[in-house]
Amino acid sequence: MKYTFDIVGVSPLLQFFNHQQQNEQKPPHQGVEYLGMYTCTLDTFLESVESVPAKWGWNLDQVVDTVIQFWLNNSDSIGYWKVRLSNAGKDNLLVARLADITALQAEFESLLDKKW
C-alpha cells in the first residue's frame, strides 16, 4: 500500500474541530485522515500519525517513512507553512492530510461527482 502526506493549510481550532465532528457523522472515505497540529516540526508530524495506522490497518513503518520523505523533500513548503502558522496566531492549527493513495483518489473522484 502507498501513502501520501501533505500539509493542506492553517485553520482556526474550532473550525477544524467542527470539520472533524462532521466527518465522524458521514460515511468515511476509508483511509483519509486530517490531522491538526499546533507546531510545524517533524516530531509533531510523526507523533500525530502514530494512532492512524491502527485505525485503518496500515503499515506504521511505511506511514512514518512517508512523513519523513515529505519532510526531507519539501523544505520550502514546510518553511512557508511554519510562517503561515506563526502569523495566524495561537488559536490556529496546521492541518495535514495522511491518506492511502487509493482512498484519496476515491475522495477526489467523489468531489468531482458531487452536484454543487
Secondary structure by P-SEA (a helix, b strand, c coil): cbbbbbbcccccaaaaaaaaaaaaaccccccbbbbbbccccaaaaaaaaccccccccccaaaaaaaaaaaaaccaaaaaaaaaaaaaacccccbbbbbbcaaaaaaaaaaaaaccc
